Amino acid sequence: PLVVIFVIAAWLTIISIFRPWRYRSGKIQLPFDEAAATHPLQRITLILTGLFFVSSLLLSMLILQYPAHTLAIVAVTAGFTLLFVLFLFFFPLNLGAVKAPLLRLQDCYNELPTRGFVFVGIAVVLAGLLYLLSADVYFARLINQLLPGHLPVLAMFLLIALLSSFSTEILSNTAVQISMFLIVLPLSATMEFSAIQALIIVTLSSTCAFMSPIATGVNGLAFGGVKDVSLARMLVVGLVMNTVGALIISVWAEWVIGWVFQVR
């Protein structure tokens, strides 16, 4: 449900800033025929995608529910993953006149955005330099000073989400997550708010950096793979999404997570 809310929020943000209806007055010429909009293997692809997500969810739940059988569940997961990969790359499927597997090895690296990998490389180098300079230690001290002593719980959750999200634009999400964990845990005891809610907020928010192309590898690949995209426009959209995302996560943690863990 939270992902669905984020998708809707992202869609509303994009159409509000880019305003695509301005281009509806002219007829858009698609670079392919209408018949080419569907693929003969589209159905099996959707089935495999759904099967992958459902199996991942079930196996993860089994590990949480039966920790004593973790090794056996991991072995089942590895076997299922191997069968899944073999089916993708080696099982021949009917493509009309010929039979061929769903994927080829070349599909894993052909037509990848070179500029996107440049941004990913910059992000990795920057993260390494910040780690060598112990930036996470200074970051933890700074955040500890910025957090006020007394705030309503929802306002504190929103502030934690904003700090985690925008800090990930510069630091790696792992560094932000660990640093925020070290701050939030003792802070929850003194300010009397739920530690589990705050930790979930940090975990979610440190994966929600949408502004810069060097924030995450996904950002770099997306920015590098789209031609003629405006960096300024991306920063504006990312700024709005970071803020909206922090608000969604904080409200979700306060009401839904609080209800699930019975901490409200």
Secondary structure, 3 states (H helix, E strand, C coil): CHHHHHHHHHHHHHHHHHCHHHHCCCCCCCCCCHHHHCCCCHHHHHHHHHHHHHHHHHHHHHHHHCHHHHHHHHHHHHHHHHHHHHHHHHCCEECCCCEECCCCHHHHCCCCCHHHHHHHHHHHHHHHHHHHCCHHHHHHHHHHHHCCCCCCHHHHHHHHHHHHHHHCCCCCHHHHHHHHHHHHHHHHHHHCCCHHHHHHHHHHHCCCCCCCCCCCHHHHHHHHHCCCCCHHHHHHHHHHHHHHHHHHHHHHHHHHHHHHCCCC
